[in-house]
Amino acid sequence: MIQRTLILLKPDAVKRGLIGTVITRFEQAGLKVAGMKMVWVDSEFSRKHYEPHVEKGFYSSLEEFITEGPVVAMVVEGVSSIEVVRKIVGSTEPKEALPGTIRGDFAHHSYNYADTNNKAIMNLIHASDAPETAKKEVALWFSDKELHSYKVNNENHTF
């Protein structure tokens, strides 16, 4: 099934200059970028994006983190893209992420470290976790006019 999903390169990924490296991982997997932009998230938008977490104890540090610098938001499209993106990204807790995943290769923080220091976990990237979430998040971050349909080379070949 062809799906679209949201990916956010968080301020730590942007500050570390990992934008191109991360995008390359998705393109090399055969996923297509359908939309992309850089956004500086404010508190109001953070609350919309992280709505399920606003009342949780860790939310204030999460909001502080996501609003501290620009975020690269993108929508990728492909066969089972939600599941594929989550595999490429790796475990939400970087210290548990396998080598070869984005978090496994470029991050190392743990929940314990973040909690002990009252910080958000620096895990570089957000990826929608389910079809319903992806649909909601894509609509929050992108208008229909900002999303594009086109063919990439791997769509023209039969394997």
N, C-alpha and C positions, 0 to 999 in steps of 0.2 A: 504494500500500500504506500503510495506517495504521500508524504506528510511534510508540513512546515513546522518548524520549531524555533523558539527564541534562544539566542545565546547573548550573554552580556559579558564583555571583557571588563572586569571591574577595575577600579582605579589602580590597584597594585599591578595588574598586568600592563596597563597603559604606562604607568610610571617606569616600569622595568623595560619598556621597549619590546614587548612580546607580541604586539598586535599582528604583525606579518607572520611570525612563526606560528601563532595559534590559528590564524585563518588558513594557512597552508595545510595544517593537519586535516582540516575539514575538507578542503578541496582535493587533497590527495586521496581521501577516502571516497571520492566521487560525489560528494554533496555539492549542491549548487547554492551560491549566495543569491537570495531573492531580494534582499534589502539590507542596507547598512548605513549607519550614521553615528556621529559622535555627539554625546549629550552630557551636559553637566546636570545631574539629577539634584532637584531640590527636596526639601523635607516633605512637601505635599505629595510629590510624585513617588517618593520613597514609600510613603504610607500606602499609596495605591498599589504599588508593585508587591510590597511585602505585607499586604493586608492580613493574611492568616497569622502573621507573627507580631503584629503591632502591640498586642497586650502581653506578650511574653517578656520575661526579664531581660533577655539578651537584645531586644529590639533597639534600644537606644544606641548601643555600640554598633549595631548593624547599620542604622541610619547614618551615624557619624561617618562610618567607613564608606558607604556608597555615595555620600555627598561630598567627600573630600577631594575629588578630582573627576575629570571626565571619564565617561564610560563609553565603550564602543558597543552599540547594540546592532545585532544582525539577525536576520531570519535566514535559515538554511532550509533547503528542500531536498528530499530524496526518499528512497525506499526505506521505510521504517526509520526515518531520520531521528526521531526522538530517542529511540533505543540506541542507535548508532552513535549519536552525539554523546549520550551519557557514558557509553563505553570509552570513547575517545577522551572525554574529560576526566574520568576516574572518580574515585570515592570523594564525597564531599569533604571528608577530613583528609587533608593532604598527606599526613604521616601514614595513612592506611592505603593511599592510592598506589597502584602498581606501577613499576617502571614501564615506560612506553606510553603512559597516559599523560595528559597535559599537567595535571596536578602532581602526578608521580615524578615527572621530570623537572618541574619548575617550582614546586612549593614543598614545604615541610612542616608547617604549623600543625598543632594538635588542638582538639577541643579543650584539653586540660590547660594548655598554655594560654589560649584565648580567655578562658574563664578565670584563671588565676590573675591575669593581667587586665581583666575587664575590657577586653578588646573583641572586635569581630574577628573571626578566623580569616586569615589572609589566604584565600583559596582561588584567587585569580579570575574565576569564571562562574557564571550562572548558566544553567541549562534547564529548560522546561522538563518536568518529570513525568508528564502524562499528556495524552491527547487533549483532555479538557483544559488543563493548565496551559498548554502551548497555545491553544486557540485564544484563550483569554489574554495571555501575555502578549502575543503577537498583535492583537487588536489594541491593547493598551499602548504599546510602543510605536506602532506603525499604522498609518492610514493605508487604505487600499491603493492610493496613488503612489505610495512609496515602495510598493512591492512589485516586482517585475517577473514576467514569464519569458523564458528564452530557452533555447536548446544548448546544451553543452556536448562536447564530443562524445563522452561515454553514453549519451542517450541515443546516439545514432548507430551504435554497433550492437550486434547480437553476439552474446558470448555463449 
